[in-house]
Amino acid sequence: MKKFRGITTLRFRAAAALALTLLQASSFSVHAETTGLAAIKSYLVGKVTTMHKASHDFVTNAAAYEKIVKASGGDYNQAVLKDGDELLGLITKMQGDYRAIHNTGYETIEGIVAGVKPLVDFDTYLDAGVPKSEASTDSPASPLVLKSADGKTIVDHNGNLFHYVMEPALWGTRAVYVRPLSPEASAKAKGIKVVPRADVLAAASLECARKIDELLAASQRWQPTLDECVGALVWMTPTLNGYFEDWKDSRYNPNAALGRYVAESRVVDMRGIMFSLQLSYKAIMPEIAKKDAALARKLEQDYASILSFIDKVEAREKRGNKLTVQEIEEMAYQAKAMTDQLVPRLKQVVAILSLKLPPKPILA
């Protein structure tokens, strides 16, 4: 957040609170209209539709930003000196687009998208795929290859679109995606030291819109089954623990974080993914209750407890006292214990409903 703190920090908490309110309100209205598997699809399509709009806003704003830079002959200092307020305003708008696409967008459906085979490739491409050099069986490489309009390679299997390109470019956390400003231009830009490269933002915006267009179409085509939705709960619920590691790195290990997880606290993302899993569970809970009412109630309580735990984590973060590495690791341990105990119960659901548990999507 330091690079662009003149733009963002005064608005951070208010924006986060508003985003959470909008997330909860929109999620409730979608769920209230439908039930069962249809509720899961309705929620998914509704959220991706919102992401779709934000992604095309991002295209418009990135094009406007690039136009200003080109009007100054590609000289970022001159662009800031001549049109600094407009340029900074566009950066702020694009940061807002990113939050709508990712933090209050994709993270609130990742439990579904990454949890089912027909959609999981979008997760690898946009949000979870790692650089080819770091890939493993459980952490596949993102196939992203991104080029600028003049054909120069920006990314070649070096990580996913959201966290390895868009976020570090917009928040200035990776030198390769920004241009430094002269002291005079920095003063005009309210102390900001760097601004994003226009070619990176233009290319990333077009690719983001294209991929989310595809995700929307795939979400509309998807016909969820009970097997795969319960499977998503089995495979995605235990991922909460990893968010704590990301949260810790974003605060204490910038080299490991590689400029990621700076748009919002990773706690916002924890809430998003667990909310989508809780919503999915509630949609199928009546089917479970027909066979085992006690198990259905217990799982309902388990998901509610996890969301309550995340509330407490967020409250601790907002107190303003810097959390230690040890405190975050202890929270991660508690989260793992809570989610681990759900998996055997969810596998009971597979048994009592005579379902076939799909393979883990990224391995299938």
N, C-alpha and C positions, 0 to 999 in steps of 0.2 A: 504493500500500500504506500510505501514511502515515496516512490518515484512520482506519483500523481496525487500526493496527499492534498495539494491545493485545490484539486477538483473534488475529491471524494470523501475525505474523512469527516467533514462537517455534516455530511448527509448520510453517513454509513448506517448509524443505528436507526435513524428514522426510516430509511429505505428498507432495512432488514425487517423492521416491525411491520411496515406496510405490506411487504412481500409475503410475510407469514400470514397476515390477515387475509390477503387476497387468495393465497393458496388454500387456506382452510375453507373460505367461503365458496370458492369455485368447486373445490372437491366435494363439499357437502351437497351442493345443488345438483351435480352430476349423479351422485350416488342416490340421491332422493328420488330421481326420476325413473330409475330402473332397478331391477333386482337380479340376483344370480349372476351367471356368466355374462349376461348382457350389461350388467353394471360395470364390470371390469373393462369390457370393450368401450363402453360409452365414456368412461373416465379417461381411458387411454386416448381415444380419438379427440376428445375435448381438449386435453392438455397439448397434444401434438398440433392441433389447429392453432392454439395460442402461440406455440413455438414457431409455427409456420409464418404467422404474421410478423413476429419479432425478427425472424431471419431475413425477411424481405425488407423490413425497415433498416436492418443492418446493411443490406446491399445499397440502399438509397443513401444512407449516411456515409458509408465508405466511399461511394462514388463522389459525393460532394467534397469529402476530405481530399481525395486524390485530385480533384479538379483544382482546388486551391493550391496544392503543392505544385502541380504542373504549371499553373499560371505564373508561378515564381521560378520557372525553369528547373524545378526539382530542388531548389535551394530551400531547405527547411527553416533556416534562420530568417530568410527574407519572407517566407510565408507567414511565420509567426509575427514578424515585425509589421507586416502589412495587414494581416487578417487574423491576428492572434485570438481575439475573442471568439470569432466564428470557428476557428480551428479547435480551440479548447472546448467550445460548446458541442462540437461534433464528437470529440473524444468522450465527453460525458454521456452523450446520447448512445454511442456505441457500447459503452460500458453498461448502460441500462439495458440495451438489447441483449448483451451477453448474459446478464443476470436473468432476464426473462427466458432466454433460450436454455440456459443451463441450470442455474440455481433453483429458480421457481418453476422451471420447465422440465428439462430432462431428468434431473435428480428425483423429481416426484413421480416419474414413471419407470425409472431404471429397474426397480424390482420386477416389473412386468417384462420390459423389453429384453433385459439381459437374462431373464429367467425362462424364456421360451425359445425353442429352436428357430421358428420362422422369423424372429426379430433380432436374435442375438448378434448378428453381424453388424448391425447398426451400433450396438454398444462398443464393439471392438473398434470400429472406424472412428466414432465420434468422441468417446468418453473414456474407455478403459484400456484400449490397446497401447502397448508399450513400444519403445524402439526395437527394431529387429535385433539389435545386439543384446537386448535384455530379455528376449522372449523365452518362455518356458511352456510346458504343457498347460499349466493353469493360468498363465499370463500371456496370451497370444499377442503377436505384433500387429499393430495397426497397418493396414495396407495403404494408408494415405500417401499419395504422391501429389504434391502441390506445386504448381508453377505459376509464375507471374505472367502477365499479358504478353510480355516480350519473349516468353519461353524459358526464362531462367528458373532453375529449380530452387524452390524454397525449402521443401521438405521431401525427403525420399525415404520412406519407411523409418522415420525418426520419431514416431509417436502419434497419438491421436489428435484430432483437429481441435477439440475444446481446450485441453490442458497443455498441449505442447506448442500450439500456435496462437489461437485467439486470445486466451487469457494472458500469457506473457507479453504479447504484442500490445494489448490494450492497457496493461498496467506497467509496462516498461521494465519487466523483470528479467528479460533476456536480451543481452546487448545486440545479438544478431538481428533482432526484429525492430530495433529503434534507431533513431538518429540523434546524436547529442546536439545540444543547443549552445550557442555562444553565450557569454555572460550577458550581453545586451539583450539577446532574444529570450534568455531565461528570465531576466528581470521583467520583460514585457509579458511573459507567460506566468507571472506570479510565482516565480521561483522554481518552476518545473525544469528539470535538467535534460530530459529527453522527451521525444515524441515518437509515436509509432511510424514505421515505414508505410507509406501509402500503398505501395505495390503488394505488401503482405496483407494488409487489411482488405484491399479490393479482391485479391485472389481468395482469401479465407472466407469472405462474405459470400461470394458466388458459390463456393463449394459447400458452405454450410447450408445455404438456401436450397441448393440442388439435393443435398442428402436428406434434408428434412422434408422436402417435397416427396422423396421416395419413401421416407418413414411414414408419412401421413397416408400415402396410398397403400402401403403394406399393412398399416394398422386398420385401415378401412376394410381390407380384404380378409384380415385374420378372423377366423372363426374359433374362438377359444374352446378348449375342452376341459373337463374337470381334471383329467390326468395331468395335463401340462400346467394348469393353474396351481394345483397342489404341488406339482414338481417345482414350480417357481418359488413357492414358499419354502420348500425343503432346501433348495440350492441357494437362494438369495438371503434368507434370514441370517445365516451365520456371517455374512459379509460385513456386518456392522463393525466388527472389531477392526477391520482394516482402515476404516475412516478415522479412527483415533490415531493410527500411525501417520496418516496424511496430515492430520491436525497438528500433531507434534512436530513433524518435519517442517510444516509451513511456518512455524514459530521459532524453532530452535536449530534447524538443519537446512538452511536455504540451498546448499549444494545438492542435497538429496531431493529437495522439493522441485528443483529446476524451474523456479518461477511459477509453480502451480499453486492453486488453492488460496489465491489472494483476493479474488473478487468478493467473496463472502467467507465467513468462518465456515470451516468444514462441518461444524455442528448444524448449520442450516441444511447441508446436504444429508447429514444423518437423518434429520427429521423427515426430509423428503422421501428417501428410499423406504424408511420404515413405515411412513404413512401409507405409501402405495401398497406395501405388503399387508398392513392392517386392513386397508380397504378391500383388498383381494380376499383376505380371510373372511371378513364380515359378509362378503357377497356369497361365499360358498358355505358359510356356517350353518344355514338351515338344513342343507343336505347332511352334514355331519350330525347335527342334533337329532335327526330322525333315527340314527343308528346308535348314538352314544351322547346323550344330552350333557352328561358330566364332563366328558372330554371336550365337547364343543365349548362349554362355559370356561373350562380351564384354559384353553387356548385363547379365548377372547380376553381373559384376564392377563395372560402372558403378554400379548401384544400391547394391551393398555399399559402394563407395567413398563415395558420397554419405552413407549412414548413418554411416560411420566419420568423415567430415568433421564431421557434426553432433555426434558424440560429442566430438570435439576442441573444437568451439565451446562445447559445454556445459561441458567441463572448464575452459576458460579463464574462463568466466563464474563458475564456482564457486570459483575461486582467491581471490576476494574483492577482487582489484584492479579498479578501475573501468576498463572499456574505453573508449577514446576514440571519437569519431565516426569518425575516420579508420580506426581498426582495424575497426570494424563495417562501414564501407564497403568495406574491402579484403576482408573475409570475404564480403560480398555479391557482389563481383566474382568471387571464386573460385567461389562457388556458381553464379553465372550461367554461368561457363565450363564447369563440370562438367555442368550440366543441358542447356546448349545443344548440347553434343556428342552427347547422347543422341538428340535429335530426328531428325537424318538417319538414324541407325541404326534408330530406330523406324519411320520411313517406309520403310526397306528391308524391314522386317517386313511392312508393308502390301502391298508389291509382291510379295514372295516367297510370301505366303500368298493372293495374289489377293483381297485385301480391298478394301472401299470405305471410305475414310476419311470418317467423318461430319464435318459442319461443326462448328466450335467450338460447344458446346452453348448458350452464352448468346446466340449470334448466329443459331442455327438457327430 
